[in-house]
Amino acid sequence: MQVRSYAKQAPISPKKARLIVSEVRGKRVDEAMAILRFMQTPHARIVAKAVRSAVANAENNYSLDPRGLRVKEAFVGTGATTRRMRPRARGRGDIIRHRRSNITIVVEDEV
């Protein structure tokens, strides 16, 4: 059985989130959590939170054993982008884009 979890409007750019998510795709849940725990980037916490949420959904809603779960799918979509102006020389302005991500994690049991 497949169980999903979403992290919507996560404050990380989709390009950076895809690098993190590609490391845990296809791994067992405990192995994926160990990889995320020791990653250098602080944004791995956001992905780890989504993985923990998927495991909790599987355990509480479908009575699946959390030790027998595997990350089947993990992908990142683009969220809303907020734009800010930054003053530059000669009266110009640059646009600063604060990108956000929608992270989806799908776990399933390894039967």
C-alpha positions in Angstrom: 0.0 0.0 0.0 1.3 3.4 -0.9 1.0 6.3 1.6 1.7 9.9 0.7 2.9 13.0 2.6 3.3 16.5 1.4 5.4 19.5 2.5 3.7 22.4 0.8 5.4 25.8 0.4 8.6 24.6 2.0 11.2 27.5 2.2 13.8 25.9 -0.1 14.3 26.4 -3.8 13.1 23.4 -5.9 16.6 23.0 -7.5 18.2 22.5 -4.0 15.4 20.3 -2.8 15.7 18.0 -5.8 19.3 17.3 -4.9 18.4 16.2 -1.4 15.3 14.2 -2.5 17.3 12.2 -5.1 19.5 10.8 -2.3 16.6 9.1 -0.5 14.5 7.9 -3.4 14.3 4.1 -3.4 15.9 3.6 0.1 14.4 2.0 3.2 13.0 4.6 5.6 15.5 4.1 8.4 18.4 4.3 5.9 16.8 7.5 4.3 16.5 9.1 7.7 20.2 8.3 8.5 21.3 9.9 5.2 19.2 13.0 5.9 20.4 13.3 9.5 24.1 13.5 8.4 23.7 15.6 5.3 25.7 18.8 5.3 22.8 21.1 4.2 20.4 22.3 6.8 17.5 22.0 4.3 17.6 18.2 4.8 15.5 18.7 7.9 12.6 19.8 5.7 12.7 16.6 3.7 13.2 14.5 6.8 10.1 16.0 8.3 8.1 15.0 5.2 9.5 11.4 5.4 8.6 11.2 9.1 5.1 12.5 8.2 4.7 9.8 5.6 5.8 7.1 8.0 3.4 8.4 10.7 0.5 8.4 8.1 1.3 4.8 7.2 1.5 3.7 10.8 -1.5 5.5 12.2 -3.9 5.5 9.2 -3.2 2.1 7.7 -1.5 0.1 10.5 1.7 -0.6 8.6 4.9 -1.5 10.3 7.3 1.5 10.1 10.4 -0.8 9.9 9.2 -2.4 6.7 8.6 0.8 4.7 10.6 2.0 1.7 10.6 5.4 0.0 9.0 4.5 -3.4 8.7 8.0 -4.9 10.0 11.4 -3.9 9.7 14.4 -6.0 9.7 18.2 -5.8 7.4 20.7 -7.5 7.6 24.4 -7.6 5.6 26.4 -5.1 4.8 30.1 -5.0 7.6 32.6 -5.7 7.6 35.9 -3.8 9.4 38.8 -5.4 11.3 41.6 -3.7 13.1 44.6 -5.0 16.7 45.4 -4.1 18.0 48.9 -4.7 21.0 49.1 -7.0 23.2 51.9 -8.4 21.8 54.7 -10.5 18.2 54.3 -9.3 17.8 50.8 -10.7 16.4 47.9 -8.9 17.0 44.1 -9.0 14.3 41.5 -8.4 15.1 39.0 -5.7 13.1 35.8 -6.1 12.3 33.7 -2.9 11.4 30.3 -4.3 9.4 27.7 -2.5 8.9 24.0 -3.0 6.1 21.4 -2.8 7.8 18.2 -1.6 5.9 14.9 -2.1 7.1 11.6 -0.4 5.4 8.3 -1.2 6.3 5.2 1.0 5.1 1.7 0.6 5.6 -1.6 2.5 8.2 -4.0 1.3 6.1 -7.1 1.0 
